[in-house]
Amino acid sequence: MRLKPIMLAVVLWLVCLLNMTMVNAAAFSHALPGNDTAGTPPQATPLRPVTLQLRWEPQFQFAGYYAALWQGYYADAGLDVTIRSAFDEKGEVRQATEEVQAGRADFGVGAVDILMANEQGESLSVVAAIFQRSAVAYYRLEDTPMTTLVDLLDLAVARRHHDLLDVELQAMLIAEGIDPGQLPYTEKSGSFTLEDLTTGRYEVVPVYLGSLLMEARRAGVPVAVLRPLDYGIDFYGDSLFTTTRLTRDDPELVEAFRQATLKGWRHALDNPEEMAKAMTDVFQNSLAGNDDAAGDHRFFHASELLAYNRFQAQQVLELTYYPVVEVGNLHPFRWEQTHQALTRLGLLSEPLDLSQFIFDYSRLQQEKQEHQQQLLRVLTLVGFLVLTGFLLVTITSRSAARRLEKLFQQEREENRRKEAFMLYQARMAAMGEMVTHIAHQWRQPLNNLGLVLGNLEDAFWHGELDESHMIQSMDKSRKLIGRMSGTIDDFMQFANPTTQREAFRVMEAVEEVLDLMEDRFLLHKIQVTTEADENLRACGYRNQFSQAAFNLIANAVDALVEKQISQRKIHITIDNDTPWVAVSIADTGGGIPATIADRIFEPYFSTKPQKQGTGLGLYMTKTIVENSLKGTLRWENSTQGAVMTIRIPEEKGAVNA
């Protein structure tokens, strides 16, 4: 009878533990890939009202948001969305950042103004980047003499104080060592037009989304374009944002709106003709011939709006890089680079906390799960102390032992699920970086391909297109396309899931990873050398070896960049160390400090700022090498930096091919 209080306490503890385990498992299952309900709250009645503030008047530039509304994606997510034009009833412009910060809108569409508004009001967070590059460009008449940015000093350049279209011009000039203050400002209001160029009022004008280009084509006036991307100014364009407070207080709402919006954009980009017609049909009465509005449509009649929306559809497709880049993809590094550029211009002064600025639903869910796990560990410890005393008195039979073993088995299963989730996180992080590398490696071939097509068009219209010119242009185009196709082949080899162990050439797998990271090496001026027996073959899962090699090389790159090493080198050696193949990756980054040497393989341990690292890279690399590849991962410090060495089983009986 005296044991009843103890037994009651144990039962209560077990019930509490079971409840916490079920909550934790539910949160984990929602985060698993393939779960369609992740981030989407159950639909409620009535729908929750949400307001989206555009940065201009309704046009194809915002087709994805209207597709999400008209196709019912917002309603499916439990949202009643109102989309507002930038122009109010008086024709005055609403600034999206001001509307969201003041609480008059829940979400907005912006670009670099999101960063600038962060220092002037409530903190904002970017949710998805729709335009993978800025839609700002600078146009001039084709016969206006200009070969370098220095020539702008001798031209009449249209600039306005506090104009977002001027920010990237300033960044380009500073990048070339030119003081923007040498170019005067103008007091002109409204959009710049082709007439500003043809009348000689200005020789260079800023334009958003290429609206002047269509006007020039209609008038038969040849123009030339200057793009910031050609000078290394790589800002994001239209991006979806909200307040940091909303991402913290109601991340489920933000994620539901984000997922529905991205679904709408995929529909719009897959069906541009359908959306161009729909946008024209719905808004032609409010936009056509509206002389009072300051929008791009003020010079169009209703019959011309469809052509304009079709033109914008092509521009938007190019800016999104769809389907090469997933809609809404955003990379913290590019936002940090943009923030640094704006700081150099004197437009920003406060540091940027990327962990707060970029909405990451998975991270928020993970933090919530970690909090629950911490509480669970406390309950487990308390209950374990009580249970231990109880077991010392009551465990007298095999049945009790079997129940205890079942409890331990459940705990082991839970640990395996957690490890699988961490492996998935690390894999997705690597895949995200690969997609970014591909986007960067495709930019130059795409620009070159555009130049080839432009030259062909010019030659055709001027009667200079002969057989030799056509053959040369086709050969060059095929080479550019072949280069882009090769990049995709490398990525598919990296991403292809391998389910069976196989023999593979280690050097080939390493070279595929180096090819995918080539753009990053060039960006940071890192010299990569290899020393290997190209015929050495290993036995295992090729794509998992590629991920391990990628993680180690990426860590070496981060060390060289973060420590600002002047001589940035990575040397990769592949040797026969029977019965192993040894792959060593050495860098000149200064090595691993003794104070953290014992912790580098711990999960979630990272020396990087919280906004830049997950702390899973080395942990999962070691897990992959030892568990999946049946090998070892060791490290040591050399005189110049760290040396990471993977040893995996060589192919038995391999012969030189």
N, C-alpha and C positions, 0 to 999 in steps of 0.2 A: 504494500500500500504506500510505503514511503517513496517508492520509485515513481509514482504517478506524476508529481510535479515536474520531475526531470523529463519524463517521457512527453508531457504536455509541452514543455519548452522546446524539446527537439522537434516535435510535430509542427509547432508554430514556426520554428526556424526553417524547416524544410519547405513549408508552404510559401514562406516569403522568398526563399531561394528559388523555388520553382517559378514563382511569379516573375521575379527579376530575370531569370533565364529566358522565359518565354518572351518578355518585352525585348530583351537583347537580341534574341533570335529573329524576332519580327523586324527589328531595325536592320539587322544584317541581311535578311532576305530581300528587303526593299532595295538595298544597295547592290545586289547581285546583277551582273549583266544579263540582259534578256528579259528583265522584269518590266513589262510595259507600264505598270502602275507606279514605278518609281518617280517620286517627285510630283505626282498628280493627286490632289486631294479628292475624296469621293464627292460626286456631284450633289449639290444641295439645292433645295427649293426655298426661296427664290435664288436666282443666280447672284453671285457677288458682283456689285458694280465696280468697274475699273475704268480709268480714263488714261488714254495715251495721247501725248502732245507731240505732233509732228513739228519739223523744223521749217516747213514750207507748205505750199498749198497742195492738195491731193493731185498726185501724178504717179507715173510708174515707179518713180524713186521709192515709193512706199507701198508697192503692190503686194508685198508679202503680208503686211499687216491687214490689208483689206481682204486678201485671200483667206487669212485665218478667220476673219469675221464672217465673210460671205459663205465659206465652206462649213461653218459651224464648229471649227476647231476650238475657238474660245468657249463656246457654249458647252462643248463636250468636256472641257476642263472646269466647268462650274463657274464661268466668268461671263458677266454682261459688260462687254467692252464698248466704250465710246471713243471714237478716233476724232481728234480735233485738228483742224487746219491751223497753220501758224497765223493766219489773218483773222482778226475778230470782225465784228459787224461794222466797225468804222474803218476797216482796211488797215489798221495798225498791226504790226508784227508782234506776236507773242514769242518770247524767248523760251525755248523748251526747258532750259536749266532753271530759269526763274520760276516757271510754272510748277515744276516738280518740287523745288526747294520750298516754295510757298504753300504746298499742299493742295494746289488747284488741279494737279494731275498726279497720277501714281507713277507713270512711266513716261519717258521722253526719248526722242531721237536726237543724238548729237554727235560730236566728234572731239576735236581737241578742246572745245569749249567745256566739256565735262571736267577736264583737269583744271581749267582756269576757274570754273565756278566753285570748285572744291575749296578754294582759298577765300571765297567771298560769301559763303553761306553754309547751309547744312551740308554735311558730307554726302557725296554721291558715290555710287558703285556702278561699274559697267557690267551688264548682264550678258551681252552677246555682241560680237562685231560682225555686222552684216557685210559692209564693204571692206574687203581685205586690204585695200589701199585707198588713199584719199582721192576724192573726185575733183579736187582743185587742179586747174591747169591754167596756163597763161598763153594767150593767142596773139598773133601778129599777122599782118599781111605777108604772103609768101615772099614778096620782093623786098621786104624790110631787111636790111643787112644786119646779120647777127651770126657770129660763130661761137662765141663764149659768153659767159655771164658778165664779164667785164664790159661787153658792148652795151649792156643795159644802161650804163652810166651816160651814154650818148643818146639815149632814146627817151621819148616821152612815155613813161610807165605810169599807168593808172594805179594809184594807191590811196587808201582811205585810213584815217585814224581808227583804231579799235575794230578793224575789219578782219574777221576770221580768215578771209581769202588771202590776207596779206601776211599771215603768220608764216606760211610755208615759203613765201618769197624771201622773207627775212632769214629763215633758217638756211635756205640755199645760198644766199649771199654770204652769210657768216661762215658756212662750211667752205666757201671758196676764198675766205680771207677778205671779203668786201664789207665795208661799213654800210648797212642799209640806210643810214642817215644821209647818205649822199643823194638819195632819190627823194624828191619832194612829194608831199601829199596833195590830194585834190579834194574839193568839197562836194563832188557829184554824189547824188543820192540815187537809189534804185539800181537796177542791174545794168552792167555794161553791155553794149550791143555792137553789132557789126558796123552800124553807122558811126560809132565812135572811132573805128579804124579807118573806114573809107573816107571820112571827112577830114582825117588828119588830126582830130582833136587829141587822140592818143595813138601811140605806135604799139604798145603792148597793154593788154587788158586781162584781168583775172576773170575766170569763168568757172562755175560749178556744174558738173555733170555734162559738160560739153554742149550746152544749149546754143552757144554761138555757132558751133560747127554746123548744125543743121541749117541755121539761117544762112550761113555762107554757102552751103551747097545749093540751097534753093536759089540764091542770087548768082551763082556761078562765080563766086569770088574765092580764089585760092588762098588758103591761110595755112600758117605753120603753128605748131604747138610746142610749148616748153613744159615738161612735166617734172615735178620735184623728185619723183622716183629715180629719174636719170642722173640725179646728183646726190643720191644716197639719202634723201629725205623720205623715209618710209613710214608715214603716219597712217593709222586706220581712218577710214571714212565713216559713213553713217553707222552708229552703234546704238544699241538699246541700253538705257540706263534707268536707275531708280535711286532712292535714298538708301544709304547704308543702314539707316534705322529699320527700314522695311525688310531688308535682307536678313537682319538679325532677329526681328520680332516675328516675321512670318515668311520664313524661307520657302515653305511649301507653296504659298501663293506666287512668289517670284518664280520658282521653278515651273509651276504649272503654266504661268504666262509665257515663260521662255520656251518651253517645249511646244506649246500651241503656236507661238509666233514662228519658230523655226519650221514647223510643219507647213504653215502658211507660205513661208518663203520658198520651200522646196516645191510646193504646188505652183507658185507664180513663176519660178525659174524653169520648171518643166513645161509650163503652158504659157509662154509669154504672149502669144497672139490672143489667146482667150482672155488673159488679164488686161491686155492693152485695149481690147474692145469693151470689156466690162468697165474699166476706168473711164473710158470716153463716154459710154452710154450714161453712166451715173452722174458724172460731173460736168458734162459739156455745157449745160445751161448756166452753171454757176461760174465757169471759167472762161468760156468763149467770149471774146470781145470785151472783157472786163477791163476798161481803161483805168479804173480807180485803183485796182490792185497793183502791188509792186512785184508781182510774180512773173515768171518766165512766159506765161501764156498771154500777156497783155496784148501782144501783136498778132495773135492767132484768131481766126474765125472757127466756129464750131466744126466745120468740115475738115479742118486741118489738125484737130486735136488727136485724131487716131494716128496720123502719121508721126506726130510728135511723141506720143506714147510708145509707138513702135521703135522710134529712134532711141528713146530712153531705155527701152527694154534691152537693146543691144549694149548700151553703155553699162547698164547695171550688171548684165551677165559677165562682162569683162572685169568689172570691179570686184565681183564676188568670187572670181576664180572657180565658180561652180561648173562641173561637179568635182574638179580636182581637189579643192579644199571643201571640207564639210561646212555647211552654212552655219554661221555664228561662231566659227572657230576664233579664239583669241589667245595670244601668247603673252605672258607677263613681260618677257624681255622687250618686246616692241613697245609696250606702254611705258616701261621704264626708260627706254631710249627717247621716246617722245617727251616724257617729263623732263629729262636732262636737256633736250634741245630747247624747250620752252624756258627752262631755268637760265640757260645761257643767253636767251633773248631778254631776260629780265622780266618775263611775264609771270613767273612762278618763283616762290621763295621757300615754301614749306617742303619738307621731305615727303616722299610718297610711300604710304604703307600699302603695298600691293595685296597683302592678305585681306585688307578691308576694302580696297578699291575694286578688286575683281571678285565678282560673285562666284563662289564655288560650292554648289549644293552638296557635292560628295564630301568635301572637307567639313562642312557644317554638320552633316549627318555623322561623319566619323568622330567629330568632337563630342557630339551628343552620345554616341555609342561608347566612347572612352569614358565619359562621365558615368554612364550606367555601369560600365565594367568596374570602375573604381569603387562605386558603391557596392557592387556585387562582391568585390574582393573583401571589403570590410565586413559585410554580412557573413561571407564565407569563413573569415578568420574567427569571428565571434562564435558562429555556429560550430566551427570545428572544435573549439575549446570545450564547448558544452557537450558536443557529440562524443569527443574523446573520453570524457569522464563517464558518459553514459555507456559507451561501448565496453569500457574496461569492466563494467559491472554486468551488462546484459548479454554480450555476444557469447553464446555458449553452444551454438549449433551451426551446422553447415549452411542452413538456409540463410542465416544472418550474414555469413561470409559471402554467399552468392549475391545477396542484395547489395552488399558493399562493393563487390566487384563490378556489378552492373552500374553503380553510381560512378565509379572510377572510369568505366568504359565510356559513359556518356561525356565525362569531362574530356577524355582523350579525343573523342569525335568532335567536340566543340573546338578544341585546340587546332585540330586538322582543318576545320572550316575557316578558322581565323587565318591560318597560314595560307590557305588557298586564296582568301580574299586579298591578303597582302601581295601575293604573287600577281593577282589580277591587277591591283593598283599599279605595281611596278611596270607590268607589261603595257598598260594603257598610257602611262607616262612616257615610256619609250616610243610607243606608236605615235603619240602626239608630237614628240620632237621630230620623228621621221617625216610626218606630214608637213611640218613647218620647213624642214630641209628641202623637201620636194618643191614646195611652193617657191622657195627662194631660188632653187636651181632651175625652175621653169621660167622665171621672170625674164632672164636675159634671152633665152631662145625665143620666147614669145615676142619680146620687143623686136628681135632681129627678124622674125617671121613677119611681123607687122610692117617693118621697113621694106622687106622684099615685096610684099603685096602692094605697098604704097608706090614703090618704084615701078612695078608692073602697070599699075593704074595710070601713073603719070605718063609712062611710055606709050600706053595705048591711046590716051587722049591727045597726045602730041604727035602721034603717027610715027613714033620711034621704036615700036615693038617689032623686032625682027626675030628670025629663028634662033640666032645665036643668043640674043638677050633672053628669050624664053627658056632655052635649054639651061643656061647658066642659073637663071632664077629657080627653075624646077630642081636642079641639082642641089642648090643651096638649101632650098626648102626641105628636100628629102633628108639632108644631113641634119638639119635642125630638128625635124620630127623624129629622126632616128635617135638623136641624143635624148630627147624627152622620153621616148619609148624605153630607152635603156634605163633611165632613172626609175620608171615605173616597174620594170623587170626586177631591178635591185630591191625595190621596196616590197614587191610581192614575194621575193625569195625570203626576205626578212620576216614578213608577216605570215607566211604560209604555215599553218599548224602542222607539225610533224607528229604522227602517232606511232611510228615504228622506228626503232634504232636503225641507223644506216651508216655506211662508210662514206666519208666525205673528205675532200681536200681542205685542209685547215687554212691554207693561204687564200684560197678562193673565197671562203667565208669571211675572212678578215678584210679582203679587198672590197667585198660588197658593202661592208659596214663603212669602210673609209670613203667609198664613192658617195654614199648617202650623206656623210658628214663633211664632204669637201667644201661646201659653202661656208660652214662654220670655221674650218681651218683658215680659209682665205680671209674671212671677216676679221679674225683675231690674229692674223699673220703668224700662224703656227706651222713650223716645218715638221713634217711627218716622214720618217724613214723606216724602211723594213729590211730585215735580214733573215732570210728563210730558205729552207729546202722546200721548193714548190711542190714536190711530190709526196711530202709527208701526209698521211691520211689517218684520220681518227675514226673511232666508232662511237656513235651516240646520236642524239637529237640535234640536227644541224641548226634549226632555227633557235633552239634554246642556247646553244653555244654562241650564236650571233648576238642574242640579247645580252649574254654575259660579257662578251667582248665590247659591245656598244656601251654598256654601263661603265666599264673600266676606262675606256677611252674618253667618254664624256666626263668622268670624274677628273681625269688628267687635264682636259681642256679647262674645266672650271677652276682647278688649282692654279693653272698658268694665268688665267684672266683675273681671278680674284686677288692674287698676290702681286699683280702687275709686273710679272717677270719680263725683263727686256729680251733675253734670248729664249724664245718659246719653242721648245723642241719636244717631240714625242718619238721614241724609237721602239719599234716592235720587233721582237726576235722569236722565231719559231724553230725549235731544236728537237732532235730525237733523243729522248731520255728513257730508253727502253725499261719497262714496257709502257712508257708514257710518251705523249707528245706535249712538250712544254712550250707555252705561249707566254712571253714576258712583255709587259708594257711599262716602259720607263719614261719618266718625264723629268723636266728640269724645274719643277715647282717648289723645291726646297724641302720636300719630305714631310712625313707625318710627325707632329710633335709627340714627345714621350708622354705628355699629360693626357692624351686621348688615345694612345696606342691600344689600350685594352678594350676600347669601346667602339671602334670603328665598324664592327660587324653586328652591333646591337640594332634591333629594329627601332625605327623612329629616332635614331640618334643622328644628328647632322650638325656640322659646323657652319652651314650656310644660314643666312637669315631665314626666318620662318616662311617668308613669302617666296623663297627660291628653291627650297628643297623639301622632299617628303621624308628623308631619313630611311628610305627603304632600299636604295640602290645597292649598296654593298651587302646588306643583309640578304636580299633576294638573290644577288649574284652568287654568294657563297652557298645558299640553299640550292640553287640550280646546279652549280658545279658538283656539289657533294652528293645530292640526292638523285638528280635526274641524269647527270653525266657520269656519275660514279668516279669522280676525280677529286682533286684538292685545289684549294686556293690559299696561297701564302703571300706575304708581303715583306719587304725590307726597305730600308733607306739606303740610298747610294750617296755619293759625294754631292750630287746635284739635285736629287729629288727622290720620289718614291718609285719602287719597282713592284708591280703586281704580277704574280706568276700563276697561271692556270695549268694544271697537269690533268690531261684526260687520256683514257686508254687509247693506244694506237690500234690500227686495224691489224688483226692477226693475219700473218702471211701476206701483207700488202706488197705489191711489186710496183716498180717504177713504170709509169705509162709513157 
